C-alpha cells in the first residue's frame, strides 16, 4: 500500500506584484510497505529477477544558471496619454476607430463649435473697431503735429520780427542821438552867432556915434551896418537850423517809439505763438495717449481673438503623440464635459513594470539589472528588459523598495495593462539543472534516480537506478537548480519515476 504526498509552495502578494519560489507540484510516492506493493503486483516466478523499467535518461552537463526572484505585475506603456476635451460640448465627429494607429496632431474627435465660432467672430469685429479707433487717434496725432509745426514756425517768424524791430529801435535810438547832437550844435551855433550879433551891434552903435560926431567917415558906418546885418542874418540861419534839428529829433524820437511798439507787439506775438506751441504739444501728448490706449485696445482685442481661436481649437481633440487609439467609450451625439476621458493614445514601443523589491536585496539592487518577462506557455523568457529606476525611499509597511523595469516590445508581444510574470536576474553562472519531474520526495527530502551499471546474480551487466539525495536550489523555468548530490557526467531518470525504486533495473529509452 502506498501513500500519496503533494508538496506545494505558497505565493506571497505585495502590492501589485509578488515574489514566489515556483515549484511545480510533484506527486511523491513513498513506499511504506513492500508487502502492500507486492499485493498489487502479479505473482512472479520464485527466484526470477524483476522486470526492467523503460526510462528516459538525462546526462548531467553544466549549463547556465540564474539567481532570480519572480514577481507579478501589470505593464504600463511608457508613453500613454488619456485624451479629454478642454471644453464641454456635444460630439459632432469621431474621426478614428479603436486600435487605429495615429500620428501627432491627427484629429480624433470634433465637438460642436457654434458658440466658440461666434466668440471668434465677435472678437474679430472688436479688433476692427479698435483698429478704427487707433487710426483716428493716429490721425489726431498727425493733425496736432502739423499744428505744432505751424506754431513753431510762427514762433520763429515772430522771433525774426522781434529781431528786426529791436534793430529798428537801435537804429532809431542812434538817430535820436545824432539829432540831439545836431540840436545841441545848432544851439551852440545860435549862441555863437548871437554873440557875433551883439558885437556887431556894439560896433555899429559906436561907429554911428563917431560918424555923427564926424570922427569917422561914412564908409566906416556902412561897413559896420553890413556886419550888423550879416550877424543878424547868421543868427536867423542858426535859429532855423535849430528848428530843423529839433524837428529831426522829434521825428527820430517818434521812430524810436514806433520801433519799441513793434518790439512789444513782436514779443506779444512770440508769447502767443509759444502758448500755441505749448497747447499743440499738450494736444500731441493727449493724442499719443489716445493712440496708446487704442493700441492697447487692439492688442486686447487681438488677444481675445487668439483666446477665442484657442477655445475654438479646444473643440478639436487631437493626438498629442504617435500611437494606437484605445477604447472609445463615447459616441457621436454624446455630450461630454471638460476633462472627461474620451479615449487614450498608447505607444507600444516600450513598457514599464513596477516591482517592489525586498529590502534584503538592497546590496544587489542596481540600475541595469536584467529583468525577464516569462512566457506562460513555455515558462521561458519572452522579453528581456532592465531596471531603470530605484526609489530612494522604502515602503515602511511592506519593507520593499519600488523599482521600475523598462521592456522593449519585441515582436509586438506586450500590451498595456497586461499582467505578467517577471524575474529579476541577480546573478548568472554555471551549474546543474534537472527537470522538476525527475525529483521525488520522502518527507521533505528530495531524491533523484541516478542510472548506474551493476551485475545481476548471474554476473551479467545491467542498468539500475540508485535513489540519490540532492539539495535543490531555485526553480529556473521547468528545472530545479541542484546545489549538491549530482556530478557532471552522471545520468538520471526523467520518466516513469513512479515505477522506480532503489536498485530497480531499467532499460534506457532513446
Secondary structure as UniProt FT lines:
FT   STRAND          2..7
FT   TURN            15..16
FT   STRAND          26..31
FT   HELIX           34..40
FT   TURN            46..47
FT   STRAND          53..59
FT   STRAND          63..74
FT   STRAND          76..77
FT   STRAND          80..84
FT   STRAND          89..94
FT   TURN            98..99
FT   STRAND          101..102
FT   TURN            104..105
FT   STRAND          107..111
FT   HELIX           114..212
FT   TURN            213..214
FT   HELIX           218..313
FT   TURN            314..315
FT   STRAND          316..318
FT   STRAND          323..325
FT   TURN            332..333
FT   STRAND          335..336
FT   TURN            338..339
FT   STRAND          341..346
FT   STRAND          350..358
FT   HELIX           359..361
FT   TURN            362..364
FT   TURN            367..368
FT   STRAND          370..375
FT   TURN            376..379
FT   STRAND          380..395
FT   TURN            396..399
FT   STRAND          400..408
FT   HELIX           410..412
FT   TURN            416..417
FT   STRAND          419..435
FT   HELIX           436..438
FT   STRAND          440..442
FT   TURN            443..444
FT   STRAND          445..455
FT   TURN            457..458
FT   STRAND          461..469
FT   STRAND          471..476
FT   TURN            477..478
FT   STRAND          479..484
FT   TURN            488..489
FT   STRAND          491..493
FT   HELIX           497..499
FT   TURN            502..503
FT   STRAND          505..509
//
